[in-house]
């Protein structure tokens, strides 16, 4: 038998023998009702069966039959989820080069109380945890879009909004988030051993909408301004023609008369100014009117697909250990 497994086997065997032998009904009942690590109560028969399977698993482990040992440990856990059994399952999986499963089993052991482990097993758990953390990578993803389906390596992971953390093997992994009516986000991420990588998935709406270049009133207001300017120019030109006509009539009457009083030149001055302003108004107003009408045509509604503004933001957390230190890198796509 594995020497490291001996304390647990002896403890279970001793407890089983006591219960089976029936050393006093009161003590047997107290032992059967004693809480197991993790706060669960395990009956006498289950503990006895768990002890037997654990011993068989430890014997297989000692003889390097790791697959058989794994099966026995898992079967033992079905009867009694004991912290030490999870630890030995983790060690067995580590021997089979299955670090992710080994890490999960170790977390199950530690979750049931590290202090519940004997001193030697506690040291084994700490050493194994350091080893596995150096071999594995940790991925933490967040998606704030309600109803978004997030997949990791093609397998469903979680549904937004929310975040999830998972320990995986280092190397290339693919994370996908999708939702009806939104652009799909797909990103291949290279994870480094011993590092935690944070991923924020940002999604954007994929829709076809009606858009215009400007506000609908703007080209019409421009055309109206041009029409007003042109109309003002026409009116001023009419006034200029009337004033100049009045001046010519007075001048013609003076030329036919034997004696001509001084001719009033004010109408002529007003007419010249009005004619110049009218020309500017007509030319400028016509140009603005044409621009406004062109704007009306250019501003007709058109269909346009929304822009994909989603993406992935990666953050590589620093590695801190007694021998090395790293820095944080933030990447946006």
TALINBEL-V870788 format. One record per helix or strand of 2 or more residues. SS is the DSSP state (h for helix, s for strand). FROM is the first residue (numbers start at 1). TO is the last residue. If there is no record, write none. Layout:
SS_FROM_TO ; SS_FROM_TO
This chain:
h_3_21 ; h_25_33 ; s_35_36 ; s_40_41 ; h_44_62 ; h_66_79 ; h_83_95 ; h_99_111 ; h_114_116 ; h_119_135 ; s_136_143 ; s_149_152 ; s_155_159 ; s_162_169 ; s_171_178 ; s_185_191 ; s_196_202 ; s_208_211 ; h_216_256 ; h_266_298 ; s_302_305 ; s_311_316 ; s_329_332
